[in-house]
Amino acid sequence: MRRRLIVTVRGASRPAGRGLRTLRLVALVGMTSGALSACGASPDVRPFPERTPNEVFVTGVEALAAVDSARVRQTIELEGLSASADIVMTAEGDCRGRIEQDGGAAEVLGADGRYWLRADEAYWTALLAQTPAIDADLVAPLLLDRWISDPAGVVAGSCQLLETIGDIELDVDDPAGDDATMRAVETQAGDALEITAPVLSMGSVRAVVMVADPHYLVELQAEIGPTMRFSEFGVDVRVSEPPADQRRDLEDLLGG
């Protein structure tokens, strides 16, 4: 029986006001003996490069979903939007890093489920301009040199990627098909396998998975959505809330 494996990646380089960006990646997986062994089944002993593209892709996603922390770099060019992020994060959503968008930049910080950003004037002006009721040119200077509570989930969406990378759902009604391709490539981290697979309503998805165990997914690129690069697995992410005298709530500053 053929099943469709849907891997949902949420919160990638999400600009305020555009809602939660969701990237749905589809891989057709043959549920035959040896493929994606169930609990208690014999492990797959085939050399990793000899597995099918779909099996390699799924293994890479599962390995990434199991890490405690990683560095995640994201870029997106979509609908006139140009944005990037470089963040180290834990599987629980603690994070620190930097995002850039619309010619501005911001430091980001997340600890214990709370998120802040400290941005330059260009970033705040572009962000606030999306809210017609706010005079962006007047308000943006008031936000400088402070950690501002995460407006519209900008930081949370970028910092919770490792929490959601492994959201997997099996759909038994998927039509048969096996159009994914795979080739060997070299990366700075070592030998890898590059998979190109068609995705329903999304065009082509490109994924790079390491040959060496534990076979991390290290790059993911779709025609629609961001390019994501994963590295520094197990990186030490020590964060704490900004000092009370350096953080403010955006609604308080706006008198809301």
Disulfide bonds with the S-S distance in Angstrom:
Cys95-Cys159 2.03
